[in-house]
């Protein structure tokens, strides 16, 4: 999938009118049918099947439908499971670029990932209460990097209580294994299934506290797809299964160097110290040596464990004041639904103080503090352009394509850890006062 883009002067882009807000439309029955039919080949290829659980508690709808997010196939699965019900879809605003009419006809509601958007709540309420349609949303907001859940926004129960409708959960199995984000859009032969269950009835939404609802959501979004593959003996024999694995495993556990890893074929290699691992057919790493020089060097066979170790290392850098991203970037801007506007190059810095983006011969200067976003919109091979880091606000998003290798995962981790640290700092005085 590609995105419409054009090169334009920065000042000209910033002077463009911003699109007027539109309330969500009822999805077109014809377009919904077209989408359902278009999904058939992919769903047949993965031998898709699904089950339903406790749906009698949900009644006839409308519902708020939550779904975990692993790949584009998720949307195709939903089209089969929910058909012929009409439902709006909360999706990222860049998906509207060049095709706004089609997306609105499908009932899509545009929003920005990890950016505060009060109008989204109003739009969801309009869809449910005025249009009487269900709403499908992906609360993780972004594809999983390592096969585990990405952070969820807090206090989702406030939205649930405002809607006063049942909450339905769709959990997928095999979608990540078929098309993990790091693997350069190369699809594997994996059977895919899903379960649709009523997570909360309308009465339970009303009776439970916001904190209780958050706990239920956290449990529903607790998954580990590499463990699922291992425990269910899901065999992936494709010889490209480790391609791009360095995008998430960017730091060598043996020598500690970053940016020297390469996932290629079935191997992960550190070009700094020569250590090799093999990604076996069941998603586990087999250490192929040589032995690391440091006796206490960590060793991981499970990819999410390695990723968690990288997170620990990033948090230590932050706490010690050593964390820094400083890279040249190509810069794209989205201010409307017409195009991704490529405005030139610049420098992106990320420190404990947040992001600073400078570019376009000094005309562009944008800062973003750690407390503004609980996670970071970052992606691999975004619309077949390149790895991307996106920052910005509701009326202007900056898409930064780093020229430095393998920084996207670390930057997302750092943004999440900086937000956590800021939240810890803000709550600490209140805790002291209570004691």
Secondary structure, DSSP 4 states (H G I P E B T S, - for coil): ----EEE--HHHHHTSPPPPP-PPPPPPHHHHHHHHHHHHHHHHHTT-EEEEESGGGTTT--EEEEE--SSTHHHHHHHHHHTTS-EEEEEEGGGGTT-HHHHHHTTEEEE-TTS--HHHHHHHHIIIIIS--EEEE-TT-S--SSSBPPPPPS-HHHHHHHHTSEEEEEEEESHHHHS-GGGTTPPP----EEEEEEEE-HHHHHHS-HHHHHHHHHHHT--BHHHHHHHTT-----TTTTTTGGGT--B-TTT--BS-EEEETTEEEETTT--EEEE-TTSBEEEEEPPPSSTT----SBHHHHHHHHHHHHHHHHHHT---EEEEEEEEEESSSS-EEEEEEEEEEEETTEEEEEETTTTEEEEE-GGG-SS-EEEEEETTTEEEEEEEETTEEEEEEESSSS-HHHHHHHHHHHHHHHHHHHHHHHHHHH-
